[in-house]
Amino acid sequence: MSKVNNGDMPAMPFEGGQNNGCQPSVGLTKREQFAAMAMQGFLSNSVMGDCDLHENPADWIKDITESSIEFAHALLSKLEKGNE
């Protein structure tokens, strides 16, 4: 049996009670949740979050999204390694 990747586990699994037929794994993964939180931080910054301050909006979007994913990956990697 293959090992389940922590980053692909649900960020907020639902257990028990009424869930309208949804399975516990429905929703954002931890990786998606962490990336969204990083992106929110970037976009709330007065310089990073203002596309008018960047020469090319497409490059700005690419930079924000790729950086958000990189931060999520780094956090998950650190969490998996523990306090080394």
C-alpha positions as CSV (number, residue, x, y, z in Angstrom):
1,M,0.0,0.0,0.0
2,S,1.4,3.4,-0.9
3,K,2.0,6.1,1.6
4,V,-0.5,8.9,1.7
5,N,1.1,12.3,1.1
6,N,0.3,14.7,4.0
7,G,-0.1,17.6,1.6
8,D,-2.9,15.8,-0.2
9,M,-4.9,15.1,2.9
10,P,-8.0,17.2,3.6
11,A,-7.2,20.5,5.3
12,M,-10.4,20.4,7.4
13,P,-11.9,16.9,7.3
14,F,-15.5,16.5,8.4
15,E,-16.2,13.6,10.7
16,G,-19.6,12.6,11.8
17,G,-22.9,14.5,11.9
18,Q,-24.9,15.7,8.9
19,N,-22.6,16.5,6.0
20,N,-25.2,16.4,3.2
21,G,-23.7,13.2,1.7
22,C,-20.2,14.7,1.3
23,Q,-17.2,12.5,2.0
24,P,-14.6,13.5,4.6
25,S,-12.1,14.1,1.8
26,V,-14.2,16.7,0.0
27,G,-12.7,20.2,0.1
28,L,-9.3,21.7,-0.1
29,T,-6.1,19.7,0.6
30,K,-3.6,21.0,3.1
31,R,-1.4,22.0,0.1
32,E,-4.2,24.0,-1.4
33,Q,-5.1,25.6,1.9
34,F,-1.5,26.6,2.7
35,A,-1.0,28.0,-0.9
36,A,-4.2,30.0,-0.6
37,M,-3.1,31.4,2.8
38,A,0.3,32.4,1.3
39,M,-1.4,34.0,-1.7
40,Q,-3.7,35.9,0.6
41,G,-0.6,37.3,2.4
42,F,1.1,38.2,-0.8
43,L,-1.9,40.0,-2.2
44,S,-2.5,41.9,1.1
45,N,0.9,43.5,0.8
46,S,0.7,47.0,-0.6
47,V,3.5,46.4,-3.1
48,M,3.1,42.7,-4.0
49,G,-0.7,42.9,-4.2
50,D,-0.9,45.8,-6.6
51,C,-0.6,44.6,-10.2
52,D,-0.3,48.2,-11.4
53,L,3.1,48.4,-9.7
54,H,4.3,45.5,-11.9
55,E,5.3,45.8,-15.6
56,N,3.4,42.8,-16.9
57,P,0.2,41.5,-15.2
58,A,0.7,38.0,-16.6
59,D,4.2,37.8,-15.0
60,W,2.8,39.2,-11.8
61,I,0.1,36.5,-11.6
62,K,2.6,33.8,-12.4
63,D,5.0,35.1,-9.7
64,I,2.3,35.2,-7.1
65,T,0.9,31.8,-7.8
66,E,4.3,30.0,-8.1
67,S,5.5,31.7,-4.9
68,S,2.4,30.7,-3.1
69,I,2.8,27.0,-4.1
70,E,6.5,27.1,-3.2
71,F,5.7,28.4,0.3
72,A,3.1,25.7,0.8
73,H,5.5,23.0,-0.3
74,A,8.2,24.3,2.0
75,L,5.9,24.3,5.0
76,L,4.7,20.8,4.3
77,S,8.2,19.6,3.8
78,K,9.3,21.1,7.1
79,L,6.2,19.6,8.9
80,E,7.0,16.2,7.5
81,K,10.7,16.4,8.7
82,G,9.8,17.6,12.1
83,N,12.2,19.6,14.3
84,E,15.5,18.5,12.6
